[in-house]
Amino acid sequence: SVEVNPLEFKQKRIASLPPMLQICVNRLQSKNPQIDAVIDFGSLHADNGHANYHLKSIICRGGDNSSSESGGHYWYYRKEGTQWIRYDDANVTCPTAEVRQKEFNESGYHCFYYKEAKS
């Protein structure tokens, strides 16, 4: 067995977390990644408390990912209270949780997460 001195490890921490995170998904390199509703940074930041970020809006992209010439089609989801609303051109709908999660995982492109307020 190898003994490791814990003082030899460097640890990186984030001094201050921003109120909002934007995460762009590279769909050309990853096929249908899971889009999580909550991200927990745990002890990665300086005060060692939990920092939960909640998904509040997401831009989705459909169409041919292999060609930028076609441009694809974009639509947007926004969470208002507990309800997710889908904005697609002139169509505004409230899809079921199953439909919404499928679209997030298959077409989610740009995710906006907001930091949970400390209680």
VOPAGU-2260 file (C-alpha; in pm, 1 decimal, decimal comma):
REM VOPAGU-2260
SITE   aa  ch    i         X         Y         Z
SITE  SER   A    0       0,0       0,0       0,0
SITE  VAL   A    1     107,7     355,6     -67,0
SITE  GLU   A    2      83,6     612,0     207,1
SITE  VAL   A    3      -7,8     959,8      95,8
SITE  ASN   A    4      54,3    1273,6     294,7
SITE  PRO   A    5    -273,0    1475,0     282,6
SITE  LEU   A    6     -71,2    1797,1     289,5
SITE  GLU   A    7      72,3    1712,7     -52,3
SITE  PHE   A    8    -264,3    1754,3    -225,5
SITE  LYS   A    9    -363,7    2089,2    -362,7
SITE  GLN   A   10    -726,5    2178,3    -332,7
SITE  LYS   A   11    -901,6    2436,4    -545,5
SITE  ARG   A   12   -1199,0    2622,9    -407,6
SITE  ILE   A   13   -1418,7    2891,6    -549,9
SITE  ALA   A   14   -1407,5    3200,6    -328,6
SITE  SER   A   15   -1747,8    3332,7    -425,9
SITE  LEU   A   16   -2017,0    3173,7    -637,1
SITE  PRO   A   17   -2214,3    3390,9    -881,2
SITE  PRO   A   18   -2592,4    3435,4    -850,0
SITE  MET   A   19   -2646,4    3279,7   -1194,7
SITE  LEU   A   20   -2469,2    3011,6   -1398,2
SITE  GLN   A   21   -2498,5    2965,2   -1772,5
SITE  ILE   A   22   -2407,0    2625,4   -1907,2
SITE  CYS   A   23   -2384,8    2556,1   -2279,4
SITE  VAL   A   24   -2417,5    2194,6   -2390,2
SITE  ASN   A   25   -2199,1    2083,6   -2680,2
SITE  ARG   A   26   -2439,1    1852,4   -2863,1
SITE  LEU   A   27   -2186,6    1775,0   -3137,5
SITE  GLN   A   28   -1963,2    1587,3   -2891,0
SITE  SER   A   29   -2209,9    1446,4   -2638,6
SITE  LYS   A   30   -2524,8    1259,3   -2733,7
SITE  ASN   A   31   -2825,8    1340,6   -2513,0
SITE  PRO   A   32   -2655,8    1437,1   -2186,9
SITE  GLN   A   33   -2873,0    1448,0   -1874,5
SITE  ILE   A   34   -2987,2    1800,6   -1788,9
SITE  ASP   A   35   -3020,2    1820,5   -1409,8
SITE  ALA   A   36   -3278,6    2040,4   -1238,1
SITE  VAL   A   37   -3041,6    2112,0    -946,9
SITE  ILE   A   38   -2662,8    2141,1    -931,2
SITE  ASP   A   39   -2496,3    2121,1    -587,7
SITE  PHE   A   40   -2144,4    2260,1    -560,9
SITE  GLY   A   41   -2102,2    2103,2    -218,5
SITE  SER   A   42   -1769,1    2198,9     -63,6
SITE  LEU   A   43   -1611,2    2348,3    -375,4
SITE  HIS   A   44   -1656,3    2699,3    -247,9
SITE  ALA   A   45   -1484,2    2875,9      38,8
SITE  ASP   A   46   -1756,9    2872,8     306,1
SITE  ASN   A   47   -1800,3    2491,0     278,6
SITE  GLY   A   48   -2179,8    2512,4     279,6
SITE  HIS   A   49   -2396,3    2374,3       6,4
SITE  ALA   A   50   -2461,0    2596,5    -290,4
SITE  ASN   A   51   -2755,4    2466,2    -486,9
SITE  TYR   A   52   -2833,9    2606,9    -827,8
SITE  HIS   A   53   -3179,8    2547,6    -975,7
SITE  LEU   A   54   -3257,2    2532,8   -1346,3
SITE  LYS   A   55   -3488,6    2825,5   -1424,4
SITE  SER   A   56   -3473,7    2849,6   -1802,9
SITE  ILE   A   57   -3333,3    2661,3   -2098,2
SITE  ILE   A   58   -3293,6    2725,9   -2467,8
SITE  CYS   A   59   -3349,0    2418,2   -2683,0
SITE  ARG   A   60   -3233,5    2357,0   -3038,4
SITE  GLY   A   61   -3378,1    2118,4   -3291,8
SITE  GLY   A   62   -3272,9    2035,3   -3643,5
SITE  ASP   A   63   -2964,1    1896,3   -3805,9
SITE  ASN   A   64   -2666,5    1932,2   -3568,9
SITE  SER   A   65   -2418,5    1834,4   -3839,6
SITE  SER   A   66   -2474,7    2146,4   -4045,7
SITE  SER   A   67   -2465,2    2503,9   -3923,7
SITE  GLU   A   68   -2604,9    2615,1   -4261,0
SITE  SER   A   69   -2958,5    2501,8   -4176,3
SITE  GLY   A   70   -2950,7    2697,3   -3850,3
SITE  GLY   A   71   -3196,6    2464,8   -3681,4
SITE  HIS   A   72   -3495,8    2578,4   -3479,7
SITE  TYR   A   73   -3483,9    2722,6   -3129,2
SITE  TRP   A   74   -3741,5    2733,2   -2851,8
SITE  TYR   A   75   -3731,2    2834,4   -2487,9
SITE  TYR   A   76   -3856,9    2707,3   -2151,8
SITE  ARG   A   77   -3897,7    2923,5   -1844,1
SITE  LYS   A   78   -3998,7    2814,8   -1496,0
SITE  GLU   A   79   -4256,6    3035,5   -1326,2
SITE  GLY   A   80   -4318,3    2916,7    -971,9
SITE  THR   A   81   -4354,3    2539,3   -1010,0
SITE  GLN   A   82   -4480,6    2553,1   -1370,7
SITE  TRP   A   83   -4259,6    2518,8   -1679,6
SITE  ILE   A   84   -4376,2    2719,0   -1981,6
SITE  ARG   A   85   -4260,6    2642,3   -2337,0
SITE  TYR   A   86   -4227,4    2932,3   -2581,5
SITE  ASP   A   87   -4200,0    2824,6   -2946,1
SITE  ASP   A   88   -4256,0    3112,6   -3185,3
SITE  ALA   A   89   -4623,8    3208,3   -3136,3
SITE  ASN   A   90   -4705,8    2885,6   -2947,8
SITE  VAL   A   91   -4700,6    2897,5   -2567,8
SITE  THR   A   92   -4768,1    2565,9   -2391,6
SITE  CYS   A   93   -4717,4    2384,3   -2060,3
SITE  PRO   A   94   -4589,8    2034,6   -2154,5
SITE  THR   A   95   -4601,2    1739,1   -1917,2
SITE  ALA   A   96   -4295,2    1661,2   -1704,4
SITE  GLU   A   97   -4214,1    1359,5   -1925,7
SITE  VAL   A   98   -4224,3    1561,6   -2249,7
SITE  ARG   A   99   -4028,3    1846,2   -2093,3
SITE  GLN   A  100   -3748,8    1624,4   -1954,4
SITE  LYS   A  101   -3719,2    1441,2   -2288,7
SITE  GLU   A  102   -3679,1    1774,5   -2470,4
SITE  PHE   A  103   -3429,5    1901,6   -2211,6
SITE  ASN   A  104   -3212,8    1590,0   -2247,9
SITE  GLU   A  105   -3240,0    1564,1   -2627,5
SITE  SER   A  106   -3243,9    1932,6   -2726,6
SITE  GLY   A  107   -3128,5    2139,8   -2427,5
SITE  TYR   A  108   -2863,3    2377,2   -2554,6
SITE  HIS   A  109   -2814,8    2669,5   -2314,7
SITE  CYS   A  110   -2911,3    2627,0   -1947,1
SITE  PHE   A  111   -2962,2    2905,9   -1694,1
SITE  TYR   A  112   -2926,3    2810,6   -1327,1
SITE  TYR   A  113   -2994,6    3045,2   -1035,0
SITE  LYS   A  114   -2835,1    3015,0    -692,6
SITE  GLU   A  115   -3065,8    2911,7    -409,9
SITE  ALA   A  116   -3104,0    3181,8    -147,2
SITE  LYS   A  117   -2948,2    3099,7     190,7
SITE  SER   A  118   -3203,5    3021,6     458,4
